[in-house]
Amino acid sequence: MTARPSPGDLLVIDGRASVQFTGDRALTFRVVSVCDRPTYEGWVWLTGYVLNRRGNATTKREIYVQLAGLRPALALAAPTRRGQGLHLRSDR
């Protein structure tokens, strides 16, 4: 991904985006805002929420990542009322 992400985008943040997210430190991230402050070419500050496997926000974070290393994640649907699990959406 070379375009700047937009609020609402769901991204995979892993070692391709920054070495600090390599291996088991990778995360699924819902973008809330993209900072306009100047950075190194191809890098960006993102504010958003880390999502767990159920799609629930667990932590709000600000992260510094390479645009070229960002990848879209599958959109997670909300759990059903009976808690029968999640269904993956591919509408994005």
C-alpha positions in Angstrom: 0.0 0.0 0.0 1.5 3.3 -1.0 -1.5 5.5 -0.6 -2.2 7.0 2.9 -4.8 5.0 4.8 -8.1 6.6 5.8 -10.0 6.6 9.1 -11.9 3.3 9.3 -9.4 1.3 7.3 -8.5 -2.1 8.8 -4.8 -2.9 8.4 -2.4 -5.7 9.1 0.6 -4.1 10.9 3.6 -6.5 10.8 7.3 -6.5 10.2 6.8 -5.1 6.7 5.4 -1.9 8.2 8.1 -1.6 10.9 10.6 -3.9 12.6 8.9 -3.4 16.0 5.9 -5.4 14.8 7.8 -8.5 13.6 6.6 -12.0 14.4 4.2 -12.4 17.2 4.1 -8.6 17.7 2.0 -8.2 14.5 -1.4 -6.7 15.0 -4.7 -5.9 13.3 -5.3 -2.1 13.5 -8.4 0.1 12.9 -7.3 3.5 11.8 -8.9 6.5 13.6 -6.7 9.3 12.2 -3.6 9.9 10.0 -1.3 12.6 11.2 -0.2 15.4 8.8 3.0 16.2 10.6 6.1 15.9 8.4 8.0 12.6 8.6 10.6 10.7 6.5 9.5 10.0 3.0 7.2 6.9 2.9 6.5 6.9 6.6 3.3 8.0 8.5 2.0 8.3 12.1 -1.3 6.5 12.6 -3.7 6.6 15.5 -6.1 3.8 16.0 -7.2 0.7 17.9 -5.6 -2.7 18.1 -8.2 -5.3 17.5 -8.2 -8.8 19.0 -9.2 -12.0 17.2 -12.9 -11.3 17.9 -12.7 -7.8 16.3 -12.9 -6.0 19.6 -10.8 -2.9 20.3 -8.3 -3.6 23.1 -5.8 -0.7 23.0 -5.6 2.7 21.5 -2.2 3.4 20.0 -0.2 5.8 17.9 2.2 4.0 15.6 4.9 5.0 13.1 4.9 2.8 10.0 6.1 2.6 6.4 3.3 3.1 3.9 4.8 0.4 1.6 4.5 -2.2 4.4 0.8 -1.7 5.1 -1.7 -4.3 4.0 -5.5 -4.3 4.2 -6.9 -6.9 6.6 -10.2 -8.8 6.2 -13.0 -6.9 7.7 -14.4 -8.6 10.8 -18.2 -8.6 11.4 -19.5 -8.2 14.9 -20.1 -11.3 16.9 -23.7 -12.7 16.8 -26.0 -12.1 19.7 -25.7 -15.7 20.8 -21.9 -15.5 20.6 -21.8 -18.1 17.8 -18.6 -16.7 16.4 -17.5 -14.3 13.8 -18.2 -14.1 10.1 -15.6 -12.6 7.8 -16.7 -10.0 5.3 -14.9 -9.3 2.1 -16.7 -6.2 1.1 -13.5 -4.0 1.2 
